[in-house]
Amino acid sequence: MPHAPPPSTLLPPFAQLELTWTHAPGFQDWLPTAVKNRELWGGLYARTRLPGWALEAVREVRSPVHLLALSADWCGDAVNSLPWVARLAEASPMLELRMLERDDHPALMAAHLTGGSARSIPVVMAFDTSWRELGWWGPRPAALQAWVLGEAPGEGKSYSPDERYARVRRWYARDRGVSILREILITAGVPTSRIPAAAFQVTALPGAGVGDEAVARASSDPGAPAAP
């Protein structure tokens, strides 16, 4: 979900941010270093294809934006999210994604805590060329995050951890990256008025509906990954 940028006093100095960026690998360079979930990372990235509306909307990024991701290879939400972010960045000369290991960058993690306390990942930070943070995204699309934290019957905390995660994975597969792409575009500064209506179609939440079926929607994305 998109978040407002943290106070600049919580961030490392601009020069340090630039140095961190300079030494961080891009997604394709990072991918072979994954140990846990190696095949899943590679398979999802290989099968991820941007829908037409995202290719149209990413043209609205008119100035360079650095996307810096805090992640880890073991993180299921990261493996289901960051391949979409990588493909979006590849589609625009104005976007570039680089990867950081969460535990190697405690100061950046401390400035981007979920709910002010949780070191949840992935986190995708958006910076302009002066290293002013535009905002950040994580650790899940907003609707899914609300479901995961919900305690009512049919919401995330009403299920065992294994069942909850299985439902989350199925939701990611059905959503086909729509929510992630929309929210990353907003984080990168694209006005919602410039994002096509197709980006706002809704996928049923993991505990909703008979058989957990997605809300019907036409998809022009036959290469979207199936549930891992």
N, C-alpha and C positions, 0 to 999 in steps of 0.2 A: 504494500500500500504506500502511496506517496506521503512524504512528511516534509514539513517546512525545514529549512536548514537550521542546524544548531547555532547557538551564539558563536561568533568567530573566536571568542576567548577560549572556547573548548577545543578548537582545532589547532593542529601544529602550524607553525609559521609558514607563510606562502612558499618560501624557498625550500622548506623541508617537504612540503606537499609536492612541489615540482620535482624534487630529487626522488621522492618515493615513486612518482609516476614514471620517471625516466627509467628506473630499474625494474619496474613491474612488467611481467610478460603479457603479451596479448593473449586472447583466448586460445587461438590455435597453437601458440607456443606453450601455453600452460597445459593443454589437454593431454599430451603424452606423459606429463608428470603425475597425473592422477593414478593413485594406487588402488584405493577403495572405489568400487563402482566404475572401474575403468571402462568396461564394455558398455555399461549403461550410458556413461557420459558420451562416449564416441558414437554409440548407436543413435541416441536422441539427437545429437548435433547433426549427424549425417542425414537424418530423416526430416529435420525441421525445415519447413518452407514458409516464407512469409505470405500471408494472404494479400490480395490486391489492394485492399484498403490501407494496409500498413505501408506498402510501397508508395502509395499516394501521400499518406500523412507524413512520412518521414521527410518528404521534401520541404515541409514547413519548418524544419530545423535550419535556420538561415545563418547561424554563426557557429563556430566550433564549440563542441561540448566534450569534455573529458569525462568518461564514465569509468569510475574506479570501484571495483567490486571486492568486498570482503566475503570470503567463501572458505570452503573446505571440501575435499573430495568425498567425505563421508556423508555430507548433508543432502538428504533427499529433496528438500525444497530447492536447494541450489541446482541440483541436477535436472530438475523439472523446469526451472526458470531461466537459468543463465544461457542455455543454448538459444533461446528466443532473443535474449538481449544481444547476444553475439551476432545473430543473423540480422537484427535490426541495424546494428552498428556497421555491418558490412555493406548495407544497402545505402549508406549515406556518407559522402566525403566529410560531413560535418560532425560525425560521431566516431569516437574511438573508445573501445572497451579494453581495460587492462585488469589483471587479476592480482589479488593479494590474499595471502593466508591469514585468516582471522587472528590466530594466536601469535603471529609475528608482528602485529600492529595494534597493541593494546590501547594506545591513545586514540586512534581513529575509531576503534570499537567502542570505547568509553563515551565518545561523542555521539554515537548513533545507537543507543540502547533502545530496544523496544519496550515501550511503557516505562521508560526511565530506569529500568533495572536489568532487563534480560539481554544477554549477549547473543541474540538470535541472528541467524544468517539464512540466506544471503542478504547483504546490504549493498545497494548500488548507489553511489554518490555521484552527483552531477556537478562539475565545475566548469566555469568559463575559462578563458585563456589567461585571466588574471588571478586564477585560483580562488575566485569567490564562489562559494558553494551556492548552487541554485536550488537544491533540495536533495532529498534522498528517498530511496524506495526499499522496502523490505518489511518482514521477511517473506511475505506472501501477498497475493492480491487481496484487496481490502475485504471483499465479501467472504473469501475463504478464511482469512485471519479471524474475522468475527465469528464464523462458524466453529473454528478450531477452539476458540476460547470460551464458547458458549456452554452453559451448564444445563440448559433445559433439555427435556427428552427430545432425542433426534439431533441434538447438537454435539459438538466434538467431545466434550468431557463426559458425555453420557455413555461413550463407548470405551472399550479397553484400548490401550495404546496401539496394539497391533491392528485392531479393527479400524480405529480412527485413521491410522496411516494408510491402510489399504483404501479407505474411502477417499482420502486426500489424493492419492495417486490416480484413482479413477477420475476424480474431478479434473485434475490437470490434463489428463488425456482427452476428456470430453471438451474442455474449454479450448483446446488447440491454440493456446498462447494468446487468445484474444485479450484477456484481462491484463496479462503481464505487459503485452505490447502497448495497450492503451495507457496504462499507468506509467510506463517508462517514458513514453512520449510526453505525457503531462509533466513528469519530473524534469525532462530535458527542456521544458519551456514552451511546448506547443500548446496554444490555447485550445480548450475543449471545443470551441466553435469551429476550429479548423480540422477536427478529427471526424472522419466520416461516420455516419449513423451506424454502419455495420459493426463498428468497434464497441458499441454500447448494447449489443444484444446479450442476453443473460443466459448463463449456464446454471442449471439447477444446483443447489448446494448439496453436499454429499449425503445428508440425511433426508433429503426432500424427495417426494414423489415415489410412485410405485416403481420398484426396480431401479431406483436411482437414475432414471432416464434424464438426459439433458433436455432443456427446453429446445423445441425444434428450431433449427435454423439452417439455412442453406450454407454450404461451405464450399469455397473455391480452393481448398487446401488439402488435396488428396495425399500429400506427403506428410501430414501431421503424424507425430508418433503415437503409437498405441500405448495403453497403460503398461508401465514396466512391471 
